[in-house]
Amino acid sequence: MKNPAAIMKLMQARNTFTSNHPKFAAFLEKMISGGVTEGTVIEITVQKPGEAPVTANMRVQQSDLELLNGLKELK
């Protein structure tokens, strides 16, 4: 059985993230709803103040898609 309090807390955190970062949240939504497929490469770069950028990437697997679909259902 799903814990309603945990789901509400996660939804609240999602709403806060979307409010704080509307362009990034819209980008993620577009990529997810646009049909990210298995084999897609996602790359992200993080640059902390005063430090060199660090980049990592991942190749999307079927289990990743299942997680994303589960998260979409929390809207």
N, CA, C and O atoms as a Maestro MAE file, in Angstrom:
{
 s_m_m2io_version
 :::
 2.0.0
}

f_m_ct {
 s_m_title
 :::
 protein
 m_atom[300] {
  # First column is atom index #
  i_m_mmod_type
  r_m_x_coord
  r_m_y_coord
  r_m_z_coord
  i_m_residue_number
  s_m_chain_name
  s_m_pdb_residue_name
  s_m_pdb_atom_name
  i_m_atomic_number
  :::
  1 25 0.837 -1.179 0.000 1 A "MET " " N  " 7
  2 3 0.000 0.000 0.000 1 A "MET " " CA " 6
  3 2 0.885 1.247 0.000 1 A "MET " " C  " 6
  4 15 1.896 1.294 0.700 1 A "MET " " O  " 8
  5 25 0.509 2.243 -0.775 2 A "LYS " " N  " 7
  6 3 1.271 3.483 -0.860 2 A "LYS " " CA " 6
  7 2 0.994 4.343 0.365 2 A "LYS " " C  " 6
  8 15 -0.134 4.392 0.855 2 A "LYS " " O  " 8
  9 25 2.024 5.019 0.855 3 A "ASN " " N  " 7
  10 3 1.899 5.902 2.000 3 A "ASN " " CA " 6
  11 2 1.451 7.276 1.506 3 A "ASN " " C  " 6
  12 15 2.234 7.983 0.871 3 A "ASN " " O  " 8
  13 25 0.196 7.671 1.786 4 A "PRO " " N  " 7
  14 3 -0.305 8.966 1.293 4 A "PRO " " CA " 6
  15 2 0.525 10.156 1.781 4 A "PRO " " C  " 6
  16 15 0.718 11.118 1.037 4 A "PRO " " O  " 8
  17 25 1.013 10.103 3.014 5 A "ALA " " N  " 7
  18 3 1.813 11.216 3.528 5 A "ALA " " CA " 6
  19 2 3.118 11.360 2.745 5 A "ALA " " C  " 6
  20 15 3.548 12.475 2.448 5 A "ALA " " O  " 8
  21 25 3.741 10.236 2.414 6 A "ALA " " N  " 7
  22 3 4.997 10.271 1.648 6 A "ALA " " CA " 6
  23 2 4.743 10.797 0.242 6 A "ALA " " C  " 6
  24 15 5.548 11.557 -0.296 6 A "ALA " " O  " 8
  25 25 3.633 10.398 -0.347 7 A "ILE " " N  " 7
  26 3 3.293 10.872 -1.693 7 A "ILE " " CA " 6
  27 2 3.045 12.379 -1.676 7 A "ILE " " C  " 6
  28 15 3.506 13.102 -2.560 7 A "ILE " " O  " 8
  29 25 2.312 12.849 -0.660 8 A "MET " " N  " 7
  30 3 2.044 14.284 -0.550 8 A "MET " " CA " 6
  31 2 3.341 15.071 -0.358 8 A "MET " " C  " 6
  32 15 3.508 16.146 -0.935 8 A "MET " " O  " 8
  33 25 4.249 14.541 0.446 9 A "LYS " " N  " 7
  34 3 5.532 15.215 0.682 9 A "LYS " " CA " 6
  35 2 6.338 15.299 -0.615 9 A "LYS " " C  " 6
  36 15 6.945 16.330 -0.905 9 A "LYS " " O  " 8
  37 25 6.343 14.219 -1.389 10 A "LEU " " N  " 7
  38 3 7.061 14.196 -2.664 10 A "LEU " " CA " 6
  39 2 6.427 15.173 -3.655 10 A "LEU " " C  " 6
  40 15 7.138 15.873 -4.377 10 A "LEU " " O  " 8
  41 25 5.110 15.220 -3.692 11 A "MET " " N  " 7
  42 3 4.424 16.147 -4.596 11 A "MET " " CA " 6
  43 2 4.718 17.592 -4.207 11 A "MET " " C  " 6
  44 15 4.892 18.448 -5.074 11 A "MET " " O  " 8
  45 25 4.772 17.859 -2.912 12 A "GLN " " N  " 7
  46 3 5.089 19.199 -2.430 12 A "GLN " " CA " 6
  47 2 6.517 19.601 -2.838 12 A "GLN " " C  " 6
  48 15 6.754 20.728 -3.272 12 A "GLN " " O  " 8
  49 25 7.454 18.665 -2.691 13 A "ALA " " N  " 7
  50 3 8.838 18.928 -3.083 13 A "ALA " " CA " 6
  51 2 8.925 19.176 -4.584 13 A "ALA " " C  " 6
  52 15 9.673 20.050 -5.022 13 A "ALA " " O  " 8
  53 25 8.174 18.425 -5.372 14 A "ARG " " N  " 7
  54 3 8.150 18.596 -6.825 14 A "ARG " " CA " 6
  55 2 7.625 19.986 -7.177 14 A "ARG " " C  " 6
  56 15 8.184 20.663 -8.040 14 A "ARG " " O  " 8
  57 25 6.553 20.413 -6.510 15 A "ASN " " N  " 7
  58 3 5.980 21.731 -6.775 15 A "ASN " " CA " 6
  59 2 6.951 22.843 -6.401 15 A "ASN " " C  " 6
  60 15 7.047 23.843 -7.112 15 A "ASN " " O  " 8
  61 25 7.664 22.683 -5.302 16 A "THR " " N  " 7
  62 3 8.657 23.673 -4.896 16 A "THR " " CA " 6
  63 2 9.780 23.752 -5.926 16 A "THR " " C  " 6
  64 15 10.202 24.844 -6.306 16 A "THR " " O  " 8
  65 25 10.265 22.591 -6.379 17 A "PHE " " N  " 7
  66 3 11.316 22.546 -7.392 17 A "PHE " " CA " 6
  67 2 10.857 23.270 -8.656 17 A "PHE " " C  " 6
  68 15 11.601 24.072 -9.219 17 A "PHE " " O  " 8
  69 25 9.640 22.989 -9.101 18 A "THR " " N  " 7
  70 3 9.102 23.607 -10.315 18 A "THR " " CA " 6
  71 2 8.986 25.115 -10.148 18 A "THR " " C  " 6
  72 15 9.265 25.870 -11.080 18 A "THR " " O  " 8
  73 25 8.575 25.555 -8.961 19 A "SER " " N  " 7
  74 3 8.459 26.987 -8.690 19 A "SER " " CA " 6
  75 2 9.828 27.670 -8.665 19 A "SER " " C  " 6
  76 15 9.981 28.782 -9.169 19 A "SER " " O  " 8
  77 25 10.810 27.007 -8.082 20 A "ASN " " N  " 7
  78 3 12.158 27.572 -7.980 20 A "ASN " " CA " 6
  79 2 12.924 27.551 -9.296 20 A "ASN " " C  " 6
  80 15 13.773 28.412 -9.530 20 A "ASN " " O  " 8
  81 25 12.638 26.588 -10.150 21 A "HIS " " N  " 7
  82 3 13.401 26.385 -11.393 21 A "HIS " " CA " 6
  83 2 12.452 26.137 -12.569 21 A "HIS " " C  " 6
  84 15 12.495 25.060 -13.164 21 A "HIS " " O  " 8
  85 25 11.603 27.099 -12.919 22 A "PRO " " N  " 7
  86 3 10.574 26.856 -13.938 22 A "PRO " " CA " 6
  87 2 11.118 26.460 -15.311 22 A "PRO " " C  " 6
  88 15 10.540 25.596 -15.970 22 A "PRO " " O  " 8
  89 25 12.214 27.071 -15.752 23 A "LYS " " N  " 7
  90 3 12.747 26.740 -17.078 23 A "LYS " " CA " 6
  91 2 13.324 25.327 -17.104 23 A "LYS " " C  " 6
  92 15 13.123 24.581 -18.063 23 A "LYS " " O  " 8
  93 25 14.047 24.964 -16.035 24 A "PHE " " N  " 7
  94 3 14.630 23.623 -15.988 24 A "PHE " " CA " 6
  95 2 13.533 22.575 -15.852 24 A "PHE " " C  " 6
  96 15 13.597 21.524 -16.489 24 A "PHE " " O  " 8
  97 25 12.528 22.854 -15.026 25 A "ALA " " N  " 7
  98 3 11.410 21.916 -14.863 25 A "ALA " " CA " 6
  99 2 10.666 21.747 -16.189 25 A "ALA " " C  " 6
  100 15 10.278 20.633 -16.541 25 A "ALA " " O  " 8
  101 25 10.465 22.840 -16.924 26 A "ALA " " N  " 7
  102 3 9.795 22.753 -18.223 26 A "ALA " " CA " 6
  103 2 10.632 21.937 -19.211 26 A "ALA " " C  " 6
  104 15 10.092 21.152 -19.990 26 A "ALA " " O  " 8
  105 25 11.947 22.127 -19.172 27 A "PHE " " N  " 7
  106 3 12.842 21.357 -20.029 27 A "PHE " " CA " 6
  107 2 12.713 19.863 -19.722 27 A "PHE " " C  " 6
  108 15 12.575 19.047 -20.633 27 A "PHE " " O  " 8
  109 25 12.759 19.508 -18.423 28 A "LEU " " N  " 7
  110 3 12.627 18.101 -18.033 28 A "LEU " " CA " 6
  111 2 11.290 17.536 -18.469 28 A "LEU " " C  " 6
  112 15 11.221 16.420 -18.985 28 A "LEU " " O  " 8
  113 25 10.233 18.296 -18.264 29 A "GLU " " N  " 7
  114 3 8.893 17.846 -18.646 29 A "GLU " " CA " 6
  115 2 8.822 17.598 -20.149 29 A "GLU " " C  " 6
  116 15 8.256 16.599 -20.593 29 A "GLU " " O  " 8
  117 25 9.398 18.508 -20.927 30 A "LYS " " N  " 7
  118 3 9.385 18.365 -22.395 30 A "LYS " " CA " 6
  119 2 10.153 17.111 -22.810 30 A "LYS " " C  " 6
  120 15 9.697 16.355 -23.668 30 A "LYS " " O  " 8
  121 25 11.306 16.895 -22.208 31 A "MET " " N  " 7
  122 3 12.114 15.729 -22.565 31 A "MET " " CA " 6
  123 2 11.411 14.428 -22.176 31 A "MET " " C  " 6
  124 15 11.432 13.458 -22.934 31 A "MET " " O  " 8
  125 25 10.797 14.408 -21.006 32 A "ILE " " N  " 7
  126 3 10.119 13.196 -20.549 32 A "ILE " " CA " 6
  127 2 8.860 12.937 -21.375 32 A "ILE " " C  " 6
  128 15 8.627 11.813 -21.819 32 A "ILE " " O  " 8
  129 25 8.047 13.982 -21.581 33 A "SER " " N  " 7
  130 3 6.804 13.785 -22.319 33 A "SER " " CA " 6
  131 2 7.057 13.581 -23.809 33 A "SER " " C  " 6
  132 15 6.214 13.033 -24.519 33 A "SER " " O  " 8
  133 25 8.221 14.026 -24.275 34 A "GLY " " N  " 7
  134 3 8.553 13.885 -25.689 34 A "GLY " " CA " 6
  135 2 8.997 12.495 -26.066 34 A "GLY " " C  " 6
  136 15 9.307 12.237 -27.229 34 A "GLY " " O  " 8
  137 25 9.034 11.596 -25.106 35 A "GLY " " N  " 7
  138 3 9.340 10.220 -25.426 35 A "GLY " " CA " 6
  139 2 10.818 9.892 -25.373 35 A "GLY " " C  " 6
  140 15 11.391 9.441 -26.364 35 A "GLY " " O  " 8
  141 25 11.442 10.115 -24.220 36 A "VAL " " N  " 7
  142 3 12.816 9.655 -24.054 36 A "VAL " " CA " 6
  143 2 12.796 8.138 -24.230 36 A "VAL " " C  " 6
  144 15 11.989 7.441 -23.616 36 A "VAL " " O  " 8
  145 25 13.670 7.651 -25.055 37 A "THR " " N  " 7
  146 3 13.671 6.221 -25.342 37 A "THR " " CA " 6
  147 2 14.934 5.562 -24.796 37 A "THR " " C  " 6
  148 15 15.931 6.223 -24.509 37 A "THR " " O  " 8
  149 25 14.862 4.269 -24.665 38 A "GLU " " N  " 7
  150 3 16.027 3.504 -24.228 38 A "GLU " " CA " 6
  151 2 17.177 3.776 -25.189 38 A "GLU " " C  " 6
  152 15 16.993 3.761 -26.406 38 A "GLU " " O  " 8
  153 25 18.345 4.021 -24.650 39 A "GLY " " N  " 7
  154 3 19.509 4.318 -25.477 39 A "GLY " " CA " 6
  155 2 19.810 5.806 -25.589 39 A "GLY " " C  " 6
  156 15 20.892 6.186 -26.036 39 A "GLY " " O  " 8
  157 25 18.855 6.661 -25.185 40 A "THR " " N  " 7
  158 3 19.083 8.105 -25.179 40 A "THR " " CA " 6
  159 2 20.194 8.428 -24.186 40 A "THR " " C  " 6
  160 15 20.241 7.850 -23.100 40 A "THR " " O  " 8
  161 25 21.083 9.338 -24.546 41 A "VAL " " N  " 7
  162 3 22.156 9.755 -23.640 41 A "VAL " " CA " 6
  163 2 21.758 11.092 -23.017 41 A "VAL " " C  " 6
  164 15 21.414 12.040 -23.723 41 A "VAL " " O  " 8
  165 25 21.810 11.154 -21.691 42 A "ILE " " N  " 7
  166 3 21.545 12.390 -20.951 42 A "ILE " " CA " 6
  167 2 22.860 12.820 -20.324 42 A "ILE " " C  " 6
  168 15 23.542 12.031 -19.671 42 A "ILE " " O  " 8
  169 25 23.208 14.096 -20.537 43 A "GLU " " N  " 7
  170 3 24.469 14.612 -20.009 43 A "GLU " " CA " 6
  171 2 24.169 15.853 -19.183 43 A "GLU " " C  " 6
  172 15 23.323 16.668 -19.551 43 A "GLU " " O  " 8
  173 25 24.867 15.986 -18.070 44 A "ILE " " N  " 7
  174 3 24.680 17.143 -17.199 44 A "ILE " " CA " 6
  175 2 26.048 17.647 -16.751 44 A "ILE " " C  " 6
  176 15 26.963 16.869 -16.483 44 A "ILE " " O  " 8
  177 25 26.157 18.964 -16.678 45 A "THR " " N  " 7
  178 3 27.384 19.606 -16.194 45 A "THR " " CA " 6
  179 2 27.026 20.442 -14.968 45 A "THR " " C  " 6
  180 15 26.054 21.197 -14.977 45 A "THR " " O  " 8
  181 25 27.825 20.296 -13.921 46 A "VAL " " N  " 7
  182 3 27.647 21.066 -12.693 46 A "VAL " " CA " 6
  183 2 28.905 21.886 -12.465 46 A "VAL " " C  " 6
  184 15 30.021 21.369 -12.520 46 A "VAL " " O  " 8
  185 25 28.706 23.188 -12.207 47 A "GLN " " N  " 7
  186 3 29.845 24.055 -11.926 47 A "GLN " " CA " 6
  187 2 29.555 24.825 -10.642 47 A "GLN " " C  " 6
  188 15 28.704 25.714 -10.609 47 A "GLN " " O  " 8
  189 25 30.280 24.463 -9.592 48 A "LYS " " N  " 7
  190 3 30.166 25.176 -8.321 48 A "LYS " " CA " 6
  191 2 30.968 26.465 -8.419 48 A "LYS " " C  " 6
  192 15 31.936 26.532 -9.176 48 A "LYS " " O  " 8
  193 25 30.576 27.501 -7.656 49 A "PRO " " N  " 7
  194 3 31.330 28.764 -7.692 49 A "PRO " " CA " 6
  195 2 32.812 28.538 -7.385 49 A "PRO " " C  " 6
  196 15 33.165 27.905 -6.390 49 A "PRO " " O  " 8
  197 25 33.660 29.062 -8.248 50 A "GLY " " N  " 7
  198 3 35.098 28.990 -8.043 50 A "GLY " " CA " 6
  199 2 35.724 27.645 -8.378 50 A "GLY " " C  " 6
  200 15 36.916 27.449 -8.139 50 A "GLY " " O  " 8
  201 25 34.952 26.716 -8.926 51 A "GLU " " N  " 7
  202 3 35.482 25.395 -9.259 51 A "GLU " " CA " 6
  203 2 35.295 25.097 -10.746 51 A "GLU " " C  " 6
  204 15 34.479 25.719 -11.426 51 A "GLU " " O  " 8
  205 25 36.064 24.143 -11.221 52 A "ALA " " N  " 7
  206 3 35.940 23.723 -12.613 52 A "ALA " " CA " 6
  207 2 34.643 22.925 -12.803 52 A "ALA " " C  " 6
  208 15 34.186 22.260 -11.873 52 A "ALA " " O  " 8
  209 25 34.053 22.987 -13.991 53 A "PRO " " N  " 7
  210 3 32.845 22.205 -14.248 53 A "PRO " " CA " 6
  211 2 33.133 20.702 -14.238 53 A "PRO " " C  " 6
  212 15 34.216 20.252 -14.613 53 A "PRO " " O  " 8
  213 25 32.140 19.952 -13.801 54 A "VAL " " N  " 7
  214 3 32.216 18.491 -13.802 54 A "VAL " " CA " 6
  215 2 31.034 17.989 -14.634 54 A "VAL " " C  " 6
  216 15 29.897 18.411 -14.427 54 A "VAL " " O  " 8
  217 25 31.310 17.093 -15.567 55 A "THR " " N  " 7
  218 3 30.275 16.580 -16.464 55 A "THR " " CA " 6
  219 2 30.149 15.074 -16.310 55 A "THR " " C  " 6
  220 15 31.141 14.360 -16.161 55 A "THR " " O  " 8
  221 25 28.911 14.610 -16.350 56 A "ALA " " N  " 7
  222 3 28.633 13.168 -16.319 56 A "ALA " " CA " 6
  223 2 27.499 12.895 -17.298 56 A "ALA " " C  " 6
  224 15 26.721 13.788 -17.635 56 A "ALA " " O  " 8
  225 25 27.418 11.652 -17.745 57 A "ASN " " N  " 7
  226 3 26.311 11.288 -18.627 57 A "ASN " " CA " 6
  227 2 25.838 9.883 -18.309 57 A "ASN " " C  " 6
  228 15 26.514 9.121 -17.618 57 A "ASN " " O  " 8
  229 25 24.676 9.560 -18.821 58 A "MET " " N  " 7
  230 3 24.122 8.221 -18.642 58 A "MET " " CA " 6
  231 2 23.362 7.829 -19.900 58 A "MET " " C  " 6
  232 15 22.800 8.679 -20.591 58 A "MET " " O  " 8
  233 25 23.350 6.567 -20.183 59 A "ARG " " N  " 7
  234 3 22.552 6.027 -21.280 59 A "ARG " " CA " 6
  235 2 21.281 5.463 -20.644 59 A "ARG " " C  " 6
  236 15 21.353 4.609 -19.761 59 A "ARG " " O  " 8
  237 25 20.129 5.938 -21.090 60 A "VAL " " N  " 7
  238 3 18.848 5.551 -20.505 60 A "VAL " " CA " 6
  239 2 18.585 4.062 -20.725 60 A "VAL " " C  " 6
  240 15 18.723 3.538 -21.830 60 A "VAL " " O  " 8
  241 25 18.202 3.402 -19.633 61 A "GLN " " N  " 7
  242 3 17.850 1.984 -19.662 61 A "GLN " " CA " 6
  243 2 16.346 1.834 -19.430 61 A "GLN " " C  " 6
  244 15 15.683 2.781 -19.009 61 A "GLN " " O  " 8
  245 25 15.820 0.666 -19.700 62 A "GLN " " N  " 7
  246 3 14.397 0.415 -19.513 62 A "GLN " " CA " 6
  247 2 13.965 0.692 -18.072 62 A "GLN " " C  " 6
  248 15 12.889 1.247 -17.851 62 A "GLN " " O  " 8
  249 25 14.780 0.320 -17.098 63 A "SER " " N  " 7
  250 3 14.425 0.555 -15.693 63 A "SER " " CA " 6
  251 2 14.333 2.053 -15.387 63 A "SER " " C  " 6
  252 15 13.535 2.455 -14.541 63 A "SER " " O  " 8
  253 25 15.131 2.879 -16.056 64 A "ASP " " N  " 7
  254 3 15.053 4.332 -15.883 64 A "ASP " " CA " 6
  255 2 13.713 4.851 -16.396 64 A "ASP " " C  " 6
  256 15 13.089 5.709 -15.772 64 A "ASP " " O  " 8
  257 25 13.279 4.327 -17.531 65 A "LEU " " N  " 7
  258 3 11.994 4.742 -18.104 65 A "LEU " " CA " 6
  259 2 10.842 4.360 -17.185 65 A "LEU " " C  " 6
  260 15 9.876 5.111 -17.052 65 A "LEU " " O  " 8
  261 25 10.938 3.206 -16.555 66 A "GLU " " N  " 7
  262 3 9.891 2.772 -15.629 66 A "GLU " " CA " 6
  263 2 9.823 3.718 -14.437 66 A "GLU " " C  " 6
  264 15 8.731 4.057 -13.979 66 A "GLU " " O  " 8
  265 25 10.980 4.149 -13.926 67 A "LEU " " N  " 7
  266 3 11.012 5.111 -12.823 67 A "LEU " " CA " 6
  267 2 10.378 6.428 -13.250 67 A "LEU " " C  " 6
  268 15 9.547 6.971 -12.521 67 A "LEU " " O  " 8
  269 25 10.749 6.951 -14.411 68 A "LEU " " N  " 7
  270 3 10.199 8.214 -14.885 68 A "LEU " " CA " 6
  271 2 8.688 8.132 -15.067 68 A "LEU " " C  " 6
  272 15 7.969 9.076 -14.741 68 A "LEU " " O  " 8
  273 25 8.208 7.013 -15.584 69 A "ASN " " N  " 7
  274 3 6.767 6.855 -15.757 69 A "ASN " " CA " 6
  275 2 6.058 6.830 -14.408 69 A "ASN " " C  " 6
  276 15 4.961 7.374 -14.276 69 A "ASN " " O  " 8
  277 25 6.664 6.213 -13.421 70 A "GLY " " N  " 7
  278 3 6.091 6.205 -12.077 70 A "GLY " " CA " 6
  279 2 6.030 7.608 -11.482 70 A "GLY " " C  " 6
  280 15 5.052 7.967 -10.827 70 A "GLY " " O  " 8
  281 25 7.077 8.400 -11.711 71 A "LEU " " N  " 7
  282 3 7.101 9.774 -11.217 71 A "LEU " " CA " 6
  283 2 6.070 10.643 -11.909 71 A "LEU " " C  " 6
  284 15 5.484 11.526 -11.283 71 A "LEU " " O  " 8
  285 25 5.838 10.402 -13.207 72 A "LYS " " N  " 7
  286 3 4.845 11.178 -13.948 72 A "LYS " " CA " 6
  287 2 3.454 10.973 -13.366 72 A "LYS " " C  " 6
  288 15 2.627 11.885 -13.407 72 A "LYS " " O  " 8
  289 25 3.186 9.795 -12.826 73 A "GLU " " N  " 7
  290 3 1.881 9.492 -12.269 73 A "GLU " " CA " 6
  291 2 1.603 10.249 -10.969 73 A "GLU " " C  " 6
  292 15 0.466 10.264 -10.499 73 A "GLU " " O  " 8
  293 25 2.619 10.871 -10.389 74 A "LEU " " N  " 7
  294 3 2.465 11.607 -9.131 74 A "LEU " " CA " 6
  295 2 1.964 13.030 -9.337 74 A "LEU " " C  " 6
  296 15 1.754 13.749 -8.359 74 A "LEU " " O  " 8
  297 25 1.771 13.450 -10.561 75 A "LYS " " N  " 7
  298 3 1.314 14.823 -10.842 75 A "LYS " " CA " 6
  299 2 0.052 15.134 -10.083 75 A "LYS " " C  " 6
  300 15 -0.478 16.239 -10.194 75 A "LYS " " O  " 8
  :::
 }
 m_bond[299] {
  # First column is bond index #
  i_m_from
  i_m_to
  i_m_order
  :::
  1 1 2 1
  2 2 3 1
  3 3 4 2
  4 3 5 1
  5 5 6 1
  6 6 7 1
  7 7 8 2
  8 7 9 1
  9 9 10 1
  10 10 11 1
  11 11 12 2
  12 11 13 1
  13 13 14 1
  14 14 15 1
  15 15 16 2
  16 15 17 1
  17 17 18 1
  18 18 19 1
  19 19 20 2
  20 19 21 1
  21 21 22 1
  22 22 23 1
  23 23 24 2
  24 23 25 1
  25 25 26 1
  26 26 27 1
  27 27 28 2
  28 27 29 1
  29 29 30 1
  30 30 31 1
  31 31 32 2
  32 31 33 1
  33 33 34 1
  34 34 35 1
  35 35 36 2
  36 35 37 1
  37 37 38 1
  38 38 39 1
  39 39 40 2
  40 39 41 1
  41 41 42 1
  42 42 43 1
  43 43 44 2
  44 43 45 1
  45 45 46 1
  46 46 47 1
  47 47 48 2
  48 47 49 1
  49 49 50 1
  50 50 51 1
  51 51 52 2
  52 51 53 1
  53 53 54 1
  54 54 55 1
  55 55 56 2
  56 55 57 1
  57 57 58 1
  58 58 59 1
  59 59 60 2
  60 59 61 1
  61 61 62 1
  62 62 63 1
  63 63 64 2
  64 63 65 1
  65 65 66 1
  66 66 67 1
  67 67 68 2
  68 67 69 1
  69 69 70 1
  70 70 71 1
  71 71 72 2
  72 71 73 1
  73 73 74 1
  74 74 75 1
  75 75 76 2
  76 75 77 1
  77 77 78 1
  78 78 79 1
  79 79 80 2
  80 79 81 1
  81 81 82 1
  82 82 83 1
  83 83 84 2
  84 83 85 1
  85 85 86 1
  86 86 87 1
  87 87 88 2
  88 87 89 1
  89 89 90 1
  90 90 91 1
  91 91 92 2
  92 91 93 1
  93 93 94 1
  94 94 95 1
  95 95 96 2
  96 95 97 1
  97 97 98 1
  98 98 99 1
  99 99 100 2
  100 99 101 1
  101 101 102 1
  102 102 103 1
  103 103 104 2
  104 103 105 1
  105 105 106 1
  106 106 107 1
  107 107 108 2
  108 107 109 1
  109 109 110 1
  110 110 111 1
  111 111 112 2
  112 111 113 1
  113 113 114 1
  114 114 115 1
  115 115 116 2
  116 115 117 1
  117 117 118 1
  118 118 119 1
  119 119 120 2
  120 119 121 1
  121 121 122 1
  122 122 123 1
  123 123 124 2
  124 123 125 1
  125 125 126 1
  126 126 127 1
  127 127 128 2
  128 127 129 1
  129 129 130 1
  130 130 131 1
  131 131 132 2
  132 131 133 1
  133 133 134 1
  134 134 135 1
  135 135 136 2
  136 135 137 1
  137 137 138 1
  138 138 139 1
  139 139 140 2
  140 139 141 1
  141 141 142 1
  142 142 143 1
  143 143 144 2
  144 143 145 1
  145 145 146 1
  146 146 147 1
  147 147 148 2
  148 147 149 1
  149 149 150 1
  150 150 151 1
  151 151 152 2
  152 151 153 1
  153 153 154 1
  154 154 155 1
  155 155 156 2
  156 155 157 1
  157 157 158 1
  158 158 159 1
  159 159 160 2
  160 159 161 1
  161 161 162 1
  162 162 163 1
  163 163 164 2
  164 163 165 1
  165 165 166 1
  166 166 167 1
  167 167 168 2
  168 167 169 1
  169 169 170 1
  170 170 171 1
  171 171 172 2
  172 171 173 1
  173 173 174 1
  174 174 175 1
  175 175 176 2
  176 175 177 1
  177 177 178 1
  178 178 179 1
  179 179 180 2
  180 179 181 1
  181 181 182 1
  182 182 183 1
  183 183 184 2
  184 183 185 1
  185 185 186 1
  186 186 187 1
  187 187 188 2
  188 187 189 1
  189 189 190 1
  190 190 191 1
  191 191 192 2
  192 191 193 1
  193 193 194 1
  194 194 195 1
  195 195 196 2
  196 195 197 1
  197 197 198 1
  198 198 199 1
  199 199 200 2
  200 199 201 1
  201 201 202 1
  202 202 203 1
  203 203 204 2
  204 203 205 1
  205 205 206 1
  206 206 207 1
  207 207 208 2
  208 207 209 1
  209 209 210 1
  210 210 211 1
  211 211 212 2
  212 211 213 1
  213 213 214 1
  214 214 215 1
  215 215 216 2
  216 215 217 1
  217 217 218 1
  218 218 219 1
  219 219 220 2
  220 219 221 1
  221 221 222 1
  222 222 223 1
  223 223 224 2
  224 223 225 1
  225 225 226 1
  226 226 227 1
  227 227 228 2
  228 227 229 1
  229 229 230 1
  230 230 231 1
  231 231 232 2
  232 231 233 1
  233 233 234 1
  234 234 235 1
  235 235 236 2
  236 235 237 1
  237 237 238 1
  238 238 239 1
  239 239 240 2
  240 239 241 1
  241 241 242 1
  242 242 243 1
  243 243 244 2
  244 243 245 1
  245 245 246 1
  246 246 247 1
  247 247 248 2
  248 247 249 1
  249 249 250 1
  250 250 251 1
  251 251 252 2
  252 251 253 1
  253 253 254 1
  254 254 255 1
  255 255 256 2
  256 255 257 1
  257 257 258 1
  258 258 259 1
  259 259 260 2
  260 259 261 1
  261 261 262 1
  262 262 263 1
  263 263 264 2
  264 263 265 1
  265 265 266 1
  266 266 267 1
  267 267 268 2
  268 267 269 1
  269 269 270 1
  270 270 271 1
  271 271 272 2
  272 271 273 1
  273 273 274 1
  274 274 275 1
  275 275 276 2
  276 275 277 1
  277 277 278 1
  278 278 279 1
  279 279 280 2
  280 279 281 1
  281 281 282 1
  282 282 283 1
  283 283 284 2
  284 283 285 1
  285 285 286 1
  286 286 287 1
  287 287 288 2
  288 287 289 1
  289 289 290 1
  290 290 291 1
  291 291 292 2
  292 291 293 1
  293 293 294 1
  294 294 295 1
  295 295 296 2
  296 295 297 1
  297 297 298 1
  298 298 299 1
  299 299 300 2
  :::
 }
}
